[in-house]
Structure formats: structure tokens, C-alpha cells
Amino acid sequence: MTLEAARVETKARPAQVIGPLGEPLTLDSLPPPSTSRWVVRRKAEVVAAVNGGLLSVDEACDRYSLTIEEFAGWQRAVDRSGMAGLRVTRIQHYKSLYERQQKF
């Protein structure tokens, strides 16, 4: 195996990424795998960890028992509306707002 092949095979992973509130996130500071109550901040931390390369999508889904669709929904909500889009009580509001923006 060449050195280049070894680098590709063992993708470098950052030790920390910037979280949704600007704080450093590490694997140890992420929500515990046993998390059952998903508040906005915890969802946003998982999305930030994946976006920053701290976790892969598959690792996040395995670690937190999420479906790909559920994680993709979180990521889409953050992309469209920021952390506020992750609020369960406001999902319909942000969805209709996004759809209206797409019409124009």
C-alpha cells in the first residue's frame, strides 16, 4: 500500500468542530448515544458534527438510532431556517414559508 492510499483509507478527522452556538464540539461533548429527548440544541450539534466531519452521516445515525430520513430532515431544517427550523412546534410554519419562497 502506498502512502497516498493509506491517507485516503484513513481519512483524517478533525479533533473538534465549531458547534451551532460557536462553541467547540468534540466526540466527547456531543449528546450521549442514549439521548431520547431531542431539543433543538442537541439536534443542531449532531448536524454540525456531521457537516464538520467529526461524524459521518452513517456514524451519527448508528450512534443515535436515527433514520437517514430523520437526519436529512434535521439537516434540511438547519440549512433552510437555522436552529429555529428544528423546533418541532414550528416545522409546519417554516415548511410553508420555504415553499412560498420557492414559488417566487
Secondary structure, DSSP 8 states (H G I E B T S, - for coil): --HHHHHHHS----S-EE-TTS-EE-TTTS--TT--S--HHHHHHHHHHHHHTSS-HHHHHHHHT--HHHHHHHHHHHHHHGGGGG-GGGHHHHHHHHHHHHH-
